[in-house]
Amino acid sequence: MRASRVLVASRNFANDATFEIKKCDLHRLEEGPPVTTVLTREDGLKYYRMMQTVRRMELKADQLYKQKIIRGFCHLCDGQEACCVGLEAGINPTDHLITAYRAHGFTFTRGLSVREILAELTGRRGGCAKGKGGSMHMYAKNFYGGNGIVGAQVPLGAGIALACKYNGKDEVCLTLYGDGAANQGQIFEAYNMAALWKLPCIFICENNRYGMGTSVERAAASTDYYKRGDFIPGLRVDGMDVLCVREATKFAAAYCRSGKGPILMELQTYRYHGHSMSDPGVSYRTREEIQEVRSKSDPIMLLKDRMVNNNLASVEELKEIDVEVRKEIEDAAQFATADPEPPLEELGHHIYCSDPPFEVRGANQWIKFKSIS
């Protein structure tokens, strides 16, 4: 390992490289994001580590679920890593993000550690929501979850954008939903209000081609999700290319910050796992289809090939990152299985953020829990 470090140190890597990226399809826009972008070696290594961490974390969650250490709902995002990493790369930490229940990747890119995420999945005290939220309800600074009700986070995102505008802050809110939620009525209500009030809201449809087990063609009369805002401009983006997502996000954020109102992004992506852990994911699509996406469009593989072919990194260096990531995930999994569960008397804690303690009724009127902020 030390020898390979010396080898990496002695090689002259390029500091950056320019790449062509896929042109976005546009709706109600004269021009879109650039079709070339510069990737620095530092950013490339950072994106690679982040995507690899999300991938390994999701595979570990899958393993812990099958061992019955993680219970309940669990939706994995492996295959969609370019979305969460690319979106984060295109905004500021002070900007806001809200998403649906496939939230582990965003929780990580918004700044929480793998340890806090896995411990939350196993329902332990060291979890980011103290073991009370589980897979669908994780939160961080300027990250509003994980929401379990299909489409319900979209009006909330418009509300967060309203707060940004009301408080006069130069911030935007990324409001994410899936292709399955895109047919919800409340989404169109949120579009309307956001457009009327010119809210700095980026509506983002993560189109992974299947809403649960239903393909987009069987669920939607129009699968051009980026045009669904009608009076709101839209972009259709290659969601498997982290650089494409980054540039489109920068473009959309600049549009919102300029006071023009909301914009819509459709990220064309793919999930390798089933919808949730109860879905094997092969009854409504073929194994060959999944394999083809893995071999031709995998977001981690695409970034790796770009970096190696343009002398931004060596295969050995990236392998070293893989080893470090695996160790980090193993350590986090150890913590998530050894950490204690929250005691029953804490069931009523953290209902309000700064209230004096009060009593909460339990399952019957004789059971009382103390609620402490």
Secondary structure, DSSP 8 states (H G I E B T S, - for coil): -HHHHHHHHHS---SEEEEE----EEES-S--S-SEEEEEHHHHHHHHHHHHHHHHHHHHHHHHHHTTSS-S-----TT-HHHHHHHHHTS-TTSEEE--S--HHHHHHTT--HHHHHHHHTT-TTSTTTTSS-TT---BTTB-----STTTHHHHHHHHHHHHHHTT-S--EEEEEETTGGG-HHHHHHHHHHHHTT--EEEEEEE-SEETTEEHHHH-S---GGGTTTTS-EEEEETT-HHHHHHHHHHHHHHHHTT---EEEEEE---SS-SSTT--S-SSS-HHHHHHHHHHH-HHHHHHHHHHHTTS--HHHHHHHHHHHHHHHHHHHHHHHHS----GGGTTTTSSSS---EEEE-SSTT-EEEE--
